[in-house]
Amino acid sequence: QVQLVESGGGLVQPGGSLRLSCAASGFTFSSYTMRWYRQAPGRERELVAAIPSAGSSTNYADSVKGRFTISRDNAKNTVYLQMDSLKPEDTAVYYCNVVRSRREYWGRGTQVTVSS
């Protein structure tokens, strides 16, 4: 079955960096667009970044453009989110997502807290 496992979250000071990873299994990873979402307390889940199967034409939310970079390693079935110049408003649980056969799959998420 499809499994998505996020890792790499933690506590970081404003201006710092983190690299999130999402290890995927149970489907042909290289054939699917992968996405990162986040959800802050009291707010709706929002799309942060997306990367198509070939790794080109990445897309980002306006709030993270120029600071976050999504990438993938199809040989390792892993998608990454490099987060630089982190701000307190980036604090959220970050989720990995894939849509396969019209069904959405989610990981359990990894907490990112940006605070001094």
C-alpha positions, 0 to 999 in steps of 0.5 A, a space after each residue: 500500500 502507499 506509504 509516505 513518511 516525513 522526517 527532518 522537522 524540528 525547532 529552528 531559530 528565525 533565519 535558519 534552515 531545515 531540510 525535510 524528507 519524504 520517503 515513499 513506497 507502495 507505488 511507482 514514485 517516478 511517475 507521480 507529481 509529489 507535493 508538500 503541504 503545511 498546516 498551522 494551528 487554527 488554519 487550513 492545510 495549504 499547498 507549499 510546493 509541488 514537483 512533477 515526475 520528471 522534476 521540472 516546472 516546480 511550483 511554490 506558494 507565494 509565501 515561500 518563493 525564493 526561500 524553499 526548494 522542492 526536489 526529488 530523487 527518483 532512485 531513492 523514492 524520496 522528495 525533499 523540501 529545503 527551507 531557508 530563511 525560515 520565519 515564525 509564520 512557517 511554523 506548521 506541521 508539514 505533510 507529503 502528498 501524492 494523488 494516485 488513481 484519484 485518491 489522495 495519500 498523506 504522511 503523518 507529518 513532521 513538525 516545524 517550529 520557528 522560534 527564538 
